[in-house]
Amino acid sequence: MKGIYDVNKTYLENADEGPFFDGEIPAIERPATKSFLGHAVSSLIGVPAGPLLNAAWIDLAGRLGFDIVTYKTIRSFAYAGNPMPNIVFVEPSTDVARRREAAPDSIEELSITNSFGMPSRSLDYLLHDIAKANASLREGQVMIVSVVGSPDQKEGFLEDFVTTARFAKSAGAKIIEANFSCPNAGKHEGCLYMSADSVARFTRAIATAIAPTPLILKMGLFPNEAAMRKSLIAAARGGAQGVAGINTISMRIIDQSGVPALTGGRITSGVCGAMIREEALGFIRSARAIIDEEKLGLTLIGCGGIMVPEHFDAFFQEGVDVAMSATGMMWNPYLAYQTHIRHRHG
């Protein structure tokens, strides 16, 4: 099973030389009859923050039929991220994920850990590339730009989040997603969504700074439904128009001998793909109920373990407004096309 990301190359090599895809681009008519945060779109399926490294990757995803695409998380400065390996194939093993040497034969069993640390290019690069990515999309498609703040910057965590969001807007972002939940980043960056007070404060500042551009918050798993309810209420009151979940799930990653599979002291890393689908569906189920009960009006975006067209259906049945695939899209580039065909003939 070959993916469009080469796990044996660095992040920059993949960004500059990829995506690695030489298949035919299928054609299917999809009129823009649906709406997503004020934009007319051809479908409500897409790609979350992660796989789409720059304009070339955005362009391919759009041509393959993913209509709501997300530009990989950017910072306010160039950042190299984590060293290789960045992607390792994994399989469940009690309470950890165990490395496997190759992808499984079945896409429905594919899980990976991705340990990138949210690398980012220079602002000059991003200013040009975000515009190029927007220009590559077709009628009925829209791009989200994912942003994150960095707590070690001189101006402070909240202020850097606002600065990065403002930059994304100036670069042409039509929708901005604030990443409050990266498990491969520092504690401040990765756990922000868990604190309702922080969600309210950060959301209000970012939403005010980029208004009227819509703001989405990326969230992860909550310890309980009460914590989720508080954070979702805070998100809505702070001015967010949508929430997305789940992000990858942090797990210990070991090799076949039981030692850490990643170098550089990385004991844990975010796991995505088939292994997290049930947790993602549980998140969606709870979030949908809370949004409806509290009349929050938040658009709900779901991702986590969507590997085949039927998985999109399962997410929509649980109440998402938009469903997205990252790992599935990377190893099955025709996933959107297969889903469009399924719905057209379903």
C-alpha positions as a Markdown table, in Angstrom:
| # | Residue | x | y | z |
|---|---|---|---|---|
| 1 | Met | 0.0 | 0.0 | 0.0 |
| 2 | Lys | 1.7 | 3.2 | -1.2 |
| 3 | Gly | 0.8 | 6.6 | 0.1 |
| 4 | Ile | 1.2 | 10.1 | -1.3 |
| 5 | Tyr | 3.6 | 11.0 | 1.5 |
| 6 | Asp | 7.0 | 9.2 | 1.5 |
| 7 | Val | 7.7 | 8.2 | 5.0 |
| 8 | Asn | 11.4 | 7.7 | 4.2 |
| 9 | Lys | 11.8 | 11.4 | 3.2 |
| 10 | Thr | 11.9 | 14.4 | 5.5 |
| 11 | Tyr | 9.0 | 16.8 | 5.9 |
| 12 | Leu | 10.7 | 19.4 | 3.7 |
| 13 | Glu | 11.5 | 16.8 | 1.0 |
| 14 | Asn | 7.8 | 15.8 | 1.0 |
| 15 | Ala | 6.7 | 19.4 | 0.9 |
| 16 | Asp | 9.1 | 20.4 | -2.0 |
| 17 | Glu | 9.0 | 17.2 | -4.0 |
| 18 | Gly | 5.6 | 15.8 | -3.3 |
| 19 | Pro | 2.8 | 14.8 | -3.3 |
| 20 | Phe | 3.9 | 11.5 | -4.7 |
| 21 | Phe | 0.9 | 10.7 | -6.9 |
| 22 | Asp | 0.9 | 9.7 | -10.6 |
| 23 | Gly | -2.6 | 8.3 | -11.0 |
| 24 | Glu | -5.3 | 9.6 | -13.2 |
| 25 | Ile | -7.5 | 12.4 | -12.0 |
| 26 | Pro | -11.2 | 11.3 | -12.2 |
| 27 | Ala | -13.9 | 13.6 | -13.3 |
| 28 | Ile | -17.3 | 13.9 | -11.7 |
| 29 | Glu | -19.8 | 16.7 | -11.9 |
| 30 | Arg | -20.5 | 18.2 | -8.4 |
| 31 | Pro | -22.5 | 21.4 | -8.5 |
| 32 | Ala | -22.0 | 23.8 | -5.5 |
| 33 | Thr | -25.3 | 23.3 | -3.8 |
| 34 | Lys | -24.2 | 23.1 | -0.2 |
| 35 | Ser | -23.1 | 25.7 | 2.3 |
| 36 | Phe | -20.2 | 25.8 | 4.7 |
| 37 | Leu | -19.6 | 28.8 | 6.9 |
| 38 | Gly | -20.8 | 31.2 | 4.2 |
| 39 | His | -19.2 | 29.5 | 1.3 |
| 40 | Ala | -20.9 | 27.5 | -1.5 |
| 41 | Val | -19.3 | 24.0 | -1.7 |
| 42 | Ser | -19.9 | 21.0 | -3.8 |
| 43 | Ser | -19.7 | 18.5 | -1.0 |
| 44 | Leu | -19.2 | 18.4 | 2.8 |
| 45 | Ile | -16.2 | 16.1 | 2.8 |
| 46 | Gly | -12.6 | 17.3 | 3.1 |
| 47 | Val | -9.1 | 17.0 | 4.6 |
| 48 | Pro | -8.2 | 18.3 | 8.1 |
| 49 | Ala | -5.0 | 20.0 | 9.2 |
| 50 | Gly | -2.0 | 17.7 | 8.6 |
| 51 | Pro | -1.5 | 16.1 | 5.2 |
| 52 | Leu | -1.7 | 19.2 | 3.0 |
| 53 | Leu | 1.7 | 20.7 | 3.3 |
| 54 | Asn | 1.5 | 23.5 | 0.8 |
| 55 | Ala | -0.2 | 24.7 | -2.4 |
| 56 | Ala | 0.8 | 21.6 | -4.4 |
| 57 | Trp | -0.8 | 19.3 | -1.9 |
| 58 | Ile | -3.9 | 21.5 | -1.7 |
| 59 | Asp | -4.2 | 21.5 | -5.5 |
| 60 | Leu | -4.0 | 17.7 | -5.6 |
| 61 | Ala | -6.6 | 17.2 | -2.9 |
| 62 | Gly | -9.0 | 19.6 | -4.7 |
| 63 | Arg | -8.5 | 17.9 | -8.0 |
| 64 | Leu | -9.2 | 14.5 | -6.3 |
| 65 | Gly | -12.6 | 15.8 | -5.1 |
| 66 | Phe | -12.0 | 16.9 | -1.5 |
| 67 | Asp | -14.0 | 20.1 | -1.4 |
| 68 | Ile | -13.1 | 21.6 | 2.0 |
| 69 | Val | -9.4 | 21.4 | 2.5 |
| 70 | Thr | -7.1 | 22.6 | 5.3 |
| 71 | Tyr | -3.7 | 24.2 | 4.9 |
| 72 | Lys | -1.3 | 22.6 | 7.4 |
| 73 | Thr | -0.9 | 24.4 | 10.7 |
| 74 | Ile | 1.3 | 27.5 | 10.5 |
| 75 | Arg | 3.2 | 29.5 | 13.1 |
| 76 | Ser | 4.3 | 33.1 | 13.2 |
| 77 | Phe | 7.9 | 32.1 | 12.4 |
| 78 | Ala | 9.8 | 29.4 | 10.5 |
| 79 | Tyr | 10.1 | 26.2 | 12.6 |
| 80 | Ala | 11.8 | 22.9 | 11.7 |
| 81 | Gly | 9.7 | 20.6 | 13.8 |
| 82 | Asn | 10.7 | 17.1 | 14.9 |
| 83 | Pro | 13.4 | 15.0 | 13.4 |
| 84 | Met | 12.7 | 11.8 | 11.4 |
| 85 | Pro | 11.0 | 9.4 | 11.8 |
| 86 | Asn | 7.9 | 11.5 | 11.5 |
| 87 | Ile | 5.4 | 8.8 | 10.4 |
| 88 | Val | 5.5 | 5.2 | 11.7 |
| 89 | Phe | 2.9 | 2.5 | 10.9 |
| 90 | Val | 1.4 | 1.2 | 14.2 |
| 91 | Glu | -1.0 | -1.4 | 15.5 |
| 92 | Pro | -2.8 | -1.6 | 18.8 |
| 93 | Ser | -1.0 | -3.6 | 21.6 |
| 94 | Thr | -2.7 | -3.4 | 25.0 |
| 95 | Asp | -2.5 | 0.2 | 26.2 |
| 96 | Val | 0.2 | 1.2 | 23.7 |
| 97 | Ala | 0.8 | 1.4 | 19.9 |
| 98 | Arg | 3.4 | -1.0 | 18.6 |
| 99 | Arg | 5.4 | -0.2 | 15.5 |
| 100 | Arg | 4.9 | -2.3 | 12.4 |
| 101 | Glu | 7.4 | -2.3 | 9.6 |
| 102 | Ala | 5.0 | -1.8 | 6.7 |
| 103 | Ala | 1.5 | -0.7 | 6.0 |
| 104 | Pro | -1.2 | -3.4 | 6.4 |
| 105 | Asp | -2.8 | -4.9 | 3.3 |
| 106 | Ser | -6.2 | -3.4 | 4.1 |
| 107 | Ile | -6.7 | 0.3 | 4.2 |
| 108 | Glu | -9.4 | -0.3 | 6.9 |
| 109 | Glu | -6.6 | -1.5 | 9.3 |
| 110 | Leu | -4.2 | 1.3 | 8.6 |
| 111 | Ser | -3.0 | 3.4 | 11.6 |
| 112 | Ile | 0.0 | 5.6 | 11.9 |
| 113 | Thr | 1.7 | 7.9 | 14.4 |
| 114 | Asn | 2.7 | 11.3 | 13.1 |
| 115 | Ser | 5.2 | 13.2 | 15.1 |
| 116 | Phe | 6.0 | 16.4 | 13.3 |
| 117 | Gly | 5.8 | 19.0 | 16.1 |
| 118 | Met | 3.9 | 21.4 | 13.8 |
| 119 | Pro | 6.8 | 22.6 | 11.5 |
| 120 | Ser | 6.2 | 25.9 | 9.7 |
| 121 | Arg | 7.7 | 27.7 | 6.8 |
| 122 | Ser | 8.8 | 31.4 | 6.7 |
| 123 | Leu | 6.2 | 34.1 | 6.6 |
| 124 | Asp | 7.4 | 35.2 | 3.1 |
| 125 | Tyr | 7.0 | 31.6 | 1.9 |
| 126 | Leu | 3.5 | 31.3 | 3.4 |
| 127 | Leu | 2.3 | 34.6 | 2.1 |
| 128 | His | 3.0 | 33.5 | -1.4 |
| 129 | Asp | 2.0 | 29.9 | -1.0 |
| 130 | Ile | -1.4 | 30.4 | 0.7 |
| 131 | Ala | -2.4 | 32.7 | -2.1 |
| 132 | Lys | -1.3 | 30.1 | -4.6 |
| 133 | Ala | -3.2 | 27.4 | -2.7 |
| 134 | Asn | -6.4 | 29.4 | -2.8 |
| 135 | Ala | -6.0 | 30.0 | -6.5 |
| 136 | Ser | -5.6 | 26.3 | -7.2 |
| 137 | Leu | -9.1 | 25.5 | -6.0 |
| 138 | Arg | -12.2 | 25.1 | -8.2 |
| 139 | Glu | -15.7 | 26.4 | -8.0 |
| 140 | Gly | -17.4 | 24.7 | -5.0 |
| 141 | Gln | -14.2 | 24.4 | -3.0 |
| 142 | Val | -12.8 | 26.3 | -0.1 |
| 143 | Met | -9.6 | 26.3 | 2.0 |
| 144 | Ile | -9.2 | 26.6 | 5.8 |
| 145 | Val | -5.9 | 27.8 | 7.2 |
| 146 | Ser | -4.9 | 26.2 | 10.5 |
| 147 | Val | -2.9 | 28.3 | 12.9 |
| 148 | Val | -1.2 | 27.8 | 16.3 |
| 149 | Gly | 0.4 | 30.1 | 18.8 |
| 150 | Ser | 3.7 | 29.4 | 20.4 |
| 151 | Pro | 4.1 | 30.0 | 24.1 |
| 152 | Asp | 7.8 | 30.8 | 24.0 |
| 153 | Gln | 7.5 | 33.9 | 21.9 |
| 154 | Lys | 8.4 | 37.3 | 23.4 |
| 155 | Glu | 4.8 | 38.6 | 23.0 |
| 156 | Gly | 3.2 | 35.7 | 24.8 |
| 157 | Phe | 1.1 | 32.7 | 23.9 |
| 158 | Leu | -2.2 | 34.4 | 23.4 |
| 159 | Glu | -0.7 | 37.4 | 21.6 |
| 160 | Asp | 1.2 | 35.0 | 19.2 |
| 161 | Phe | -2.0 | 33.1 | 18.5 |
| 162 | Val | -3.6 | 36.4 | 17.5 |
| 163 | Thr | -0.6 | 37.5 | 15.4 |
| 164 | Thr | -0.6 | 34.2 | 13.5 |
| 165 | Ala | -4.3 | 34.3 | 12.9 |
| 166 | Arg | -4.1 | 37.9 | 11.7 |
| 167 | Phe | -1.3 | 36.9 | 9.3 |
| 168 | Ala | -3.3 | 34.0 | 7.9 |
| 169 | Lys | -6.2 | 36.4 | 7.2 |
| 170 | Ser | -3.8 | 38.9 | 5.5 |
| 171 | Ala | -2.5 | 36.0 | 3.4 |
| 172 | Gly | -6.0 | 35.3 | 2.1 |
| 173 | Ala | -7.5 | 32.8 | 4.5 |
| 174 | Lys | -11.2 | 32.6 | 4.0 |
| 175 | Ile | -11.7 | 30.5 | 7.1 |
| 176 | Ile | -9.3 | 30.1 | 10.0 |
| 177 | Glu | -8.9 | 27.1 | 12.4 |
| 178 | Ala | -7.1 | 27.6 | 15.7 |
| 179 | Asn | -5.3 | 24.4 | 16.7 |
| 180 | Phe | -6.0 | 24.1 | 20.5 |
| 181 | Ser | -5.1 | 20.4 | 20.6 |
| 182 | Cys | -1.9 | 19.1 | 19.1 |
| 183 | Pro | -0.6 | 16.1 | 21.2 |
| 184 | Asn | 2.9 | 16.4 | 19.6 |
| 185 | Ala | 3.4 | 19.9 | 20.8 |
| 186 | Gly | 4.2 | 21.4 | 24.3 |
| 187 | Lys | 1.7 | 21.2 | 27.1 |
| 188 | His | 0.4 | 24.7 | 26.6 |
| 189 | Glu | -0.2 | 24.3 | 22.9 |
| 190 | Gly | -1.7 | 20.8 | 23.1 |
| 191 | Cys | -4.0 | 21.1 | 26.1 |
| 192 | Leu | -5.6 | 24.5 | 25.5 |
| 193 | Tyr | -9.0 | 23.0 | 24.6 |
| 194 | Met | -9.3 | 21.3 | 28.0 |
| 195 | Ser | -9.6 | 24.6 | 29.9 |
| 196 | Ala | -13.0 | 26.3 | 29.3 |
| 197 | Asp | -11.5 | 29.5 | 30.7 |
| 198 | Ser | -8.7 | 29.4 | 28.3 |
| 199 | Val | -11.0 | 28.5 | 25.4 |
| 200 | Ala | -13.2 | 31.5 | 26.2 |
| 201 | Arg | -10.2 | 34.0 | 26.5 |
| 202 | Phe | -8.3 | 32.8 | 23.5 |
| 203 | Thr | -11.3 | 32.4 | 21.3 |
| 204 | Arg | -12.6 | 35.9 | 22.0 |
| 205 | Ala | -9.2 | 37.4 | 21.2 |
| 206 | Ile | -8.7 | 35.5 | 18.0 |
| 207 | Ala | -12.3 | 35.9 | 16.8 |
| 208 | Thr | -12.2 | 39.6 | 17.4 |
| 209 | Ala | -8.9 | 40.0 | 15.6 |
| 210 | Ile | -10.0 | 38.2 | 12.4 |
| 211 | Ala | -13.7 | 39.2 | 12.2 |
| 212 | Pro | -15.7 | 38.7 | 10.1 |
| 213 | Thr | -13.6 | 35.7 | 9.0 |
| 214 | Pro | -15.1 | 32.5 | 10.5 |
| 215 | Leu | -13.1 | 30.8 | 13.3 |
| 216 | Ile | -13.0 | 27.0 | 13.9 |
| 217 | Leu | -11.5 | 25.5 | 17.0 |
| 218 | Lys | -9.6 | 22.1 | 16.7 |
| 219 | Met | -10.2 | 20.0 | 19.8 |
| 220 | Gly | -9.2 | 16.5 | 21.1 |
| 221 | Leu | -10.7 | 14.0 | 23.5 |
| 222 | Phe | -12.2 | 15.2 | 26.8 |
| 223 | Pro | -12.0 | 13.3 | 30.1 |
| 224 | Asn | -15.8 | 13.5 | 30.4 |
| 225 | Glu | -18.9 | 15.1 | 28.9 |
| 226 | Ala | -19.1 | 17.8 | 31.5 |
| 227 | Ala | -15.7 | 19.1 | 30.5 |
| 228 | Met | -16.7 | 19.0 | 26.8 |
| 229 | Arg | -19.9 | 20.9 | 27.6 |
| 230 | Lys | -18.0 | 23.7 | 29.3 |
| 231 | Ser | -15.5 | 24.1 | 26.5 |
| 232 | Leu | -18.1 | 24.0 | 23.8 |
| 233 | Ile | -20.2 | 26.7 | 25.5 |
| 234 | Ala | -17.0 | 28.8 | 26.0 |
| 235 | Ala | -16.2 | 28.3 | 22.3 |
| 236 | Ala | -19.6 | 29.6 | 21.2 |
| 237 | Arg | -19.7 | 32.5 | 23.6 |
| 238 | Gly | -16.1 | 33.5 | 22.6 |
| 239 | Gly | -17.1 | 33.9 | 19.0 |
| 240 | Ala | -16.1 | 30.6 | 17.3 |
| 241 | Gln | -18.4 | 29.5 | 14.5 |
| 242 | Gly | -17.3 | 25.9 | 14.4 |
| 243 | Val | -15.5 | 23.1 | 16.3 |
| 244 | Ala | -13.5 | 20.2 | 14.8 |
| 245 | Gly | -12.5 | 17.0 | 16.4 |
| 246 | Ile | -10.8 | 14.8 | 17.1 |
| 247 | Asn | -7.1 | 15.5 | 16.8 |
| 248 | Thr | -4.7 | 12.5 | 17.0 |
| 249 | Ile | -4.7 | 10.6 | 20.3 |
| 250 | Ser | -1.5 | 10.6 | 22.3 |
| 251 | Met | -0.1 | 7.1 | 23.0 |
| 252 | Arg | 3.2 | 5.4 | 23.9 |
| 253 | Ile | 4.8 | 4.2 | 20.7 |
| 254 | Ile | 7.1 | 1.1 | 21.0 |
| 255 | Asp | 8.9 | -1.2 | 18.6 |
| 256 | Gln | 8.7 | -5.0 | 18.6 |
| 257 | Ser | 11.1 | -5.2 | 21.5 |
| 258 | Gly | 9.2 | -2.9 | 23.7 |
| 259 | Val | 11.5 | 0.2 | 23.5 |
| 260 | Pro | 10.4 | 3.6 | 22.3 |
| 261 | Ala | 10.1 | 3.6 | 18.5 |
| 262 | Leu | 10.8 | 7.3 | 18.0 |
| 263 | Thr | 14.1 | 9.0 | 18.6 |
| 264 | Gly | 14.9 | 12.1 | 20.6 |
| 265 | Gly | 13.1 | 11.1 | 23.8 |
| 266 | Arg | 9.7 | 11.0 | 22.1 |
| 267 | Ile | 8.0 | 8.5 | 24.3 |
| 268 | Thr | 4.5 | 9.4 | 23.2 |
| 269 | Ser | 3.1 | 10.6 | 19.9 |
| 270 | Gly | -0.2 | 11.2 | 18.3 |
| 271 | Val | -1.9 | 8.2 | 16.7 |
| 272 | Cys | -4.4 | 8.5 | 13.8 |
| 273 | Gly | -6.1 | 6.3 | 11.3 |
| 274 | Ala | -8.3 | 3.2 | 12.0 |
| 275 | Met | -7.3 | 2.9 | 15.6 |
| 276 | Ile | -9.1 | 6.1 | 16.7 |
| 277 | Arg | -12.3 | 5.9 | 14.7 |
| 278 | Glu | -14.5 | 4.8 | 17.6 |
| 279 | Glu | -13.2 | 7.5 | 19.9 |
| 280 | Ala | -13.8 | 10.1 | 17.1 |
| 281 | Leu | -17.4 | 8.9 | 16.7 |
| 282 | Gly | -17.9 | 9.1 | 20.4 |
| 283 | Phe | -16.6 | 12.7 | 20.4 |
| 284 | Ile | -19.0 | 13.6 | 17.6 |
| 285 | Arg | -22.0 | 11.9 | 19.3 |
| 286 | Ser | -21.4 | 13.9 | 22.5 |
| 287 | Ala | -20.6 | 17.2 | 20.8 |
| 288 | Arg | -23.7 | 17.0 | 18.6 |
| 289 | Ala | -25.9 | 16.4 | 21.6 |
| 290 | Ile | -24.3 | 19.3 | 23.5 |
| 291 | Ile | -24.5 | 21.7 | 20.6 |
| 292 | Asp | -28.2 | 21.0 | 20.1 |
| 293 | Glu | -29.1 | 21.0 | 23.8 |
| 294 | Glu | -27.3 | 24.2 | 24.5 |
| 295 | Lys | -28.4 | 25.8 | 21.2 |
| 296 | Leu | -24.8 | 26.8 | 20.5 |
| 297 | Gly | -25.1 | 27.1 | 16.7 |
| 298 | Leu | -21.6 | 25.7 | 16.2 |
| 299 | Thr | -20.8 | 23.9 | 12.9 |
| 300 | Leu | -19.5 | 20.5 | 13.8 |
| 301 | Ile | -16.6 | 19.1 | 11.8 |
| 302 | Gly | -15.6 | 15.4 | 12.4 |
| 303 | Cys | -12.4 | 13.5 | 11.6 |
| 304 | Gly | -10.5 | 10.6 | 12.9 |
| 305 | Gly | -10.2 | 7.2 | 11.2 |
| 306 | Ile | -12.2 | 7.8 | 8.0 |
| 307 | Met | -10.6 | 5.3 | 5.7 |
| 308 | Val | -13.4 | 4.2 | 3.3 |
| 309 | Pro | -16.6 | 5.8 | 1.9 |
| 310 | Glu | -18.8 | 4.0 | 4.5 |
| 311 | His | -16.9 | 5.7 | 7.3 |
| 312 | Phe | -18.0 | 9.1 | 5.9 |
| 313 | Asp | -21.6 | 7.9 | 6.2 |
| 314 | Ala | -21.1 | 6.8 | 9.8 |
| 315 | Phe | -19.8 | 10.3 | 10.7 |
| 316 | Phe | -22.8 | 12.0 | 9.0 |
| 317 | Gln | -25.2 | 9.7 | 10.8 |
| 318 | Glu | -23.7 | 10.7 | 14.1 |
| 319 | Gly | -24.5 | 14.4 | 13.3 |
| 320 | Val | -21.4 | 16.1 | 11.8 |
| 321 | Asp | -21.9 | 18.9 | 9.3 |
| 322 | Val | -18.6 | 18.2 | 7.6 |
| 323 | Ala | -16.5 | 15.0 | 7.6 |
| 324 | Met | -12.8 | 14.9 | 6.9 |
| 325 | Ser | -10.1 | 12.3 | 6.3 |
| 326 | Ala | -6.4 | 12.6 | 6.8 |
| 327 | Thr | -4.7 | 9.2 | 7.0 |
| 328 | Gly | -7.4 | 7.7 | 4.7 |
| 329 | Met | -6.7 | 10.4 | 2.1 |
| 330 | Met | -3.0 | 9.9 | 2.3 |
| 331 | Trp | -3.1 | 6.2 | 1.5 |
| 332 | Asn | -6.3 | 6.2 | -0.6 |
| 333 | Pro | -6.2 | 9.4 | -2.7 |
| 334 | Tyr | -9.4 | 8.3 | -4.5 |
| 335 | Leu | -11.4 | 8.2 | -1.3 |
| 336 | Ala | -13.4 | 11.4 | -2.1 |
| 337 | Tyr | -14.1 | 10.2 | -5.6 |
| 338 | Gln | -15.3 | 6.9 | -4.3 |
| 339 | Thr | -17.5 | 8.6 | -1.9 |
| 340 | His | -19.0 | 11.0 | -4.5 |
| 341 | Ile | -19.8 | 8.0 | -6.7 |
| 342 | Arg | -21.3 | 6.1 | -3.8 |
| 343 | His | -23.6 | 9.0 | -3.0 |
| 344 | Arg | -24.5 | 9.7 | -6.6 |
| 345 | His | -25.6 | 6.1 | -7.1 |
| 346 | Gly | -26.8 | 5.5 | -3.5 |
